[in-house]
Amino acid sequence: MQEYLIVLLAATTAGFLNRIILLRRDYRQYPTYPHGQLTHLALGFIAASLGAVAVVAIAKPDYVAVTFLVLAAQEFREIRNMERESLGKLEENKLISRGTDYIEGIARVFEARNYLVIFTSLVTGAVVQIFSWPYAFIAAPLMIMVSLQFMSGKVIGDIAEIQEAKLSFSGTMLKIEDVVVSNVGLPEVREKILREGMGVLIKPKDDDARITLDSPGQRQAIIHDAVAILGTKVDVNEPEFMPLARKQIDQGYIAVYIIANEPDIEFLIEVIKRVPVIESSKGTALKAYYGRKAAD
C-alpha cells in the first residue's frame, strides 16, 4: 500500500506541476482571470490524478479500472466546447475581436494540455513503479520539456518578414505602400491617420506562408494581438480608426494599419512577429506532391 501511495503522489505531483507550467500567462492566452485559472488548474489536478491512478490499476493488476480513462477523454473533449462558448460570449462586447479561428485554436489547446498532463503522470508513475521514487526527478522534468515542445507552435516571425511601411492617401483612399486599405472621407481624420497611424508589410517566406496569411482568421489574430499590447483609438461607430489588414493581390503580402495608443513601430513589428500561427489557417501546399512539383 505504501508503495502505491508513493507512485500516486509522484505521478500526481508531476502532472499537476506540468499543468501549472503550461498555464502560461501572457497577453495571448486565456484565461487571464483568477476564476478561469482556478478552473483549469482543478481540471489539471483531476487529469494528473487519473494518470496516476491508471498506473496503480495496471500494477495491481486491475485492468477494468483503466477503462475510466476513456470516460475521462470524453469529459476533456467537453473542455473545448466550454472554452469555445465562454470566449464566444466575450466576443460580443469586444471592439476588436479575436475571431472564430483564434477561439477554436485556444479551445483545442486547452483540451490537448489535459492529455499531456495525463501522459506526464502515466510516464512518471510508471518510472517510479518500475524503478524507484528518486527517478521521478528525472522522468518528470523530461516529460514537462516534451509537453512544452508539443505546445510550442510557429509564430508569424517564423513564416514571414515584417517591415515598416509608409501611409499615404490617393484622394480619399488610404494606402500602405501600394496596398489600398480603405476610403476615408473627412480631411481631419486623414490628417490624424497620417500623423499617428502606423503601417507594416508582412511578406510570406514561401507559398505555405502565403496561404496562411490569406486566411481572414489569421489576419484577425494579428490585429487582435497588436491591439491587446499597443491599444487602439477606435471607438464605437468610428470605423475610420478600425485596424485593418489587406492583401496585395498580385504578390500576396499583407499590409496592416493601426492607430495605437502607444505608437511604437518597432514594438508593433515585434508583437506581430510573436503572433501564433492559427492551426486552422496553416498552409501545407508545399508538403503535397503536386505542391512540391509546382515549387520546383
C-alpha positions in Angstrom: 0.0 0.0 0.0 2.8 2.5 0.8 4.5 1.7 -2.5 1.3 2.6 -4.4 0.9 5.8 -2.3 4.4 6.9 -3.4 3.6 6.2 -7.0 0.3 8.2 -6.7 2.0 11.2 -5.1 4.9 11.3 -7.5 2.7 10.9 -10.6 0.1 13.4 -9.5 2.6 16.0 -8.5 4.4 15.7 -11.8 1.2 16.0 -13.8 -0.1 18.9 -11.8 3.2 20.8 -12.0 3.1 20.3 -15.7 -0.3 21.9 -15.9 0.8 24.9 -13.9 3.7 25.4 -16.2 1.5 25.0 -19.3 -0.9 27.6 -18.0 1.1 30.5 -19.4 0.0 34.0 -18.5 0.8 36.3 -21.4 -1.4 38.6 -23.5 -2.3 35.9 -26.0 -3.6 33.3 -23.5 -6.9 32.7 -21.9 -7.8 32.6 -19.1 -6.4 35.8 -17.6 -8.7 35.9 -14.6 -8.3 34.1 -11.2 -11.5 32.1 -11.6 -10.6 30.9 -15.0 -7.2 29.9 -13.9 -8.6 28.1 -10.9 -11.0 26.1 -13.1 -8.2 24.9 -15.4 -5.8 24.1 -12.5 -8.6 22.0 -10.9 -9.1 20.1 -14.2 -5.4 19.7 -14.4 -5.3 18.1 -11.0 -8.0 15.7 -12.0 -6.2 14.8 -15.2 -2.9 14.2 -13.2 -4.8 12.0 -10.7 -6.3 10.0 -13.5 -2.9 9.3 -15.0 -1.5 8.3 -11.6 -4.4 6.0 -10.7 -4.1 4.3 -14.1 -0.5 3.2 -13.2 -1.6 1.8 -9.9 -4.5 0.0 -11.5 -2.2 -1.7 -14.0 0.3 -2.6 -11.4 -2.2 -4.3 -9.1 -3.4 -5.5 -11.7 -7.0 -4.3 -12.2 -7.4 -3.7 -15.9 -11.0 -2.9 -15.7 -10.2 0.2 -13.7 -8.1 1.6 -16.6 -11.3 1.9 -18.8 -12.2 5.1 -16.9 -9.5 6.8 -19.0 -11.9 6.5 -21.9 -14.6 8.3 -20.0 -12.1 10.9 -18.9 -11.1 11.6 -22.5 -14.8 12.2 -23.4 -15.1 14.6 -20.5 -12.0 16.5 -21.5 -13.4 16.9 -25.0 -16.2 19.0 -23.4 -13.5 21.4 -22.3 -13.1 22.5 -25.9 -16.8 23.3 -26.1 -16.7 25.1 -22.7 -13.9 27.4 -23.9 -15.5 28.0 -27.2 -18.7 29.0 -25.7 -17.1 31.2 -23.0 -14.8 33.1 -25.5 -17.7 33.4 -27.9 -19.8 35.2 -25.3 -16.9 37.5 -24.5 -16.6 38.4 -28.3 -20.0 40.0 -28.3 -18.7 43.0 -26.3 -15.3 43.4 -27.9 -14.5 46.2 -30.3 -11.6 44.2 -31.7 -12.5 40.5 -31.6 -10.2 37.5 -31.6 -12.1 35.8 -34.4 -13.6 32.3 -34.5 -10.4 30.7 -35.8 -8.4 32.1 -32.8 -11.0 31.0 -30.4 -11.1 27.5 -31.8 -7.3 27.3 -31.6 -7.4 28.3 -27.9 -10.1 25.7 -27.2 -8.1 22.9 -28.8 -5.0 23.9 -26.9 -6.8 23.6 -23.5 -8.1 20.2 -24.4 -4.7 19.0 -25.5 -3.0 20.2 -22.4 -5.0 17.9 -20.2 -4.0 14.9 -22.3 -0.3 16.0 -21.9 -0.9 16.1 -18.1 -2.3 12.6 -18.1 0.6 11.3 -20.2 3.1 13.0 -17.9 1.5 11.3 -14.9 1.4 8.0 -16.6 5.1 8.0 -17.6 6.3 9.4 -14.2 4.2 6.9 -12.3 5.4 4.0 -14.4 9.1 5.0 -13.8 8.5 5.2 -10.1 6.7 1.9 -10.1 9.4 0.1 -12.1 12.5 1.7 -10.6 12.1 3.8 -7.5 10.9 7.3 -6.4 14.2 9.2 -6.9 13.8 8.5 -10.7 10.8 10.7 -10.6 13.2 13.7 -10.5 14.4 12.6 -13.9 11.2 11.5 -15.6 9.0 14.4 -14.6 11.3 17.2 -15.9 11.8 15.3 -19.2 8.1 14.9 -19.6 7.5 18.6 -18.9 10.1 19.5 -21.5 8.3 17.2 -24.0 5.0 18.8 -23.2 6.4 22.3 -23.7 7.8 21.2 -27.1 4.4 19.9 -28.2 2.8 23.2 -27.1 5.3 25.5 -28.9 3.9 26.2 -32.3 5.1 28.5 -35.0 4.7 32.3 -34.9 4.3 34.8 -37.7 8.0 35.7 -37.4 8.9 32.1 -38.5 6.9 32.3 -41.7 7.1 35.9 -42.8 9.2 39.0 -42.9 7.7 42.1 -41.2 8.8 45.6 -42.2 7.7 49.2 -41.6 5.6 50.7 -44.4 4.5 54.2 -45.3 1.0 55.5 -45.0 -0.3 57.8 -47.8 -3.6 59.0 -49.4 -4.6 58.9 -53.0 -7.5 61.3 -52.9 -9.6 59.8 -50.1 -8.1 56.3 -50.4 -5.8 55.3 -47.6 -2.8 53.3 -48.9 0.0 51.3 -47.3 2.7 51.5 -49.9 0.9 50.1 -52.9 -2.0 48.4 -51.0 -5.3 50.2 -50.9 -6.8 49.9 -47.3 -9.9 51.9 -47.0 -11.8 55.1 -48.0 -11.5 58.0 -45.5 -13.8 60.9 -46.3 -13.1 63.5 -43.6 -10.0 65.6 -44.1 -9.3 66.0 -40.3 -9.5 62.2 -40.0 -7.0 61.8 -42.9 -4.6 64.2 -41.1 -4.8 62.3 -37.9 -4.2 59.0 -39.6 -1.0 60.4 -41.3 0.1 61.9 -38.1 -0.5 59.0 -35.7 -1.1 55.9 -37.8 1.4 53.0 -38.3 1.7 50.6 -41.2 3.6 47.4 -41.7 4.0 44.9 -44.5 4.0 41.1 -43.8 5.8 39.3 -46.6 5.4 35.5 -46.6 8.6 33.4 -47.0 7.0 30.7 -49.1 3.7 29.6 -50.6 2.7 27.8 -47.4 3.1 31.1 -45.5 1.2 32.9 -48.2 -1.8 30.6 -47.8 -1.6 31.0 -44.1 -1.7 34.8 -44.3 -4.5 34.6 -46.8 -6.8 33.4 -44.0 -9.1 36.1 -42.6 -8.8 34.3 -39.2 -5.0 34.7 -39.2 -5.2 38.3 -40.1 -7.8 39.0 -37.4 -5.4 37.3 -34.9 -2.6 39.6 -35.9 -4.8 42.7 -35.4 -6.2 41.4 -32.1 -2.7 40.8 -30.6 -1.4 44.1 -31.8 -4.3 45.9 -30.2 -4.0 43.9 -27.0 -0.5 45.2 -26.5 -0.4 48.6 -28.1 -4.0 49.6 -27.6 -6.2 51.4 -30.2 -8.1 54.7 -30.5 -11.0 53.1 -32.2 -14.4 53.6 -30.6 -18.0 52.6 -31.2 -19.2 53.9 -34.6 -15.8 55.2 -35.6 -14.8 52.8 -38.5 -12.1 55.2 -39.8 -9.8 54.2 -36.9 -10.5 50.5 -37.1 -7.3 48.5 -37.5 -7.2 46.7 -40.9 -5.2 44.0 -42.7 -5.4 44.0 -46.5 -3.7 41.7 -49.1 -1.7 42.9 -52.1 -3.5 40.6 -54.5 -0.7 40.3 -57.1 2.2 39.5 -54.8 0.3 38.0 -51.8 1.8 40.0 -48.9 -0.3 41.6 -46.2 -0.5 45.3 -45.2 -1.6 46.1 -41.7 -2.7 49.6 -40.5 -3.3 50.6 -36.9 -3.7 53.8 -34.8 -2.4 52.7 -31.4 -2.3 54.4 -28.0 1.4 53.5 -27.9 2.7 54.5 -31.4 5.9 52.5 -31.4 6.6 50.9 -34.8 9.5 48.7 -33.7 7.3 47.3 -30.9 4.5 46.7 -33.3 6.8 44.7 -35.5 7.9 42.6 -32.6 4.3 42.0 -31.5 3.3 40.8 -34.9 6.4 38.5 -35.1 5.1 36.8 -31.9 1.5 36.2 -33.1 0.9 32.5 -33.1 0.1 30.8 -36.4 -3.5 29.6 -36.1 -3.8 25.9 -36.6 -6.9 26.1 -38.9 -5.1 28.7 -41.1 -1.8 26.7 -41.7 -0.9 26.3 -45.3 0.7 23.0 -46.3 0.5 23.1 -50.1 4.3 22.6 -50.5 4.2 19.4 -48.5 1.9 17.7 -51.0 3.3 16.0 -54.1 1.9 18.5 -56.6 2.8 21.4 -54.4 6.4 20.3 -54.4 6.3 19.8 -58.1 4.9 23.3 -58.6 7.6 24.8 -56.4 10.5 23.2 -58.4 
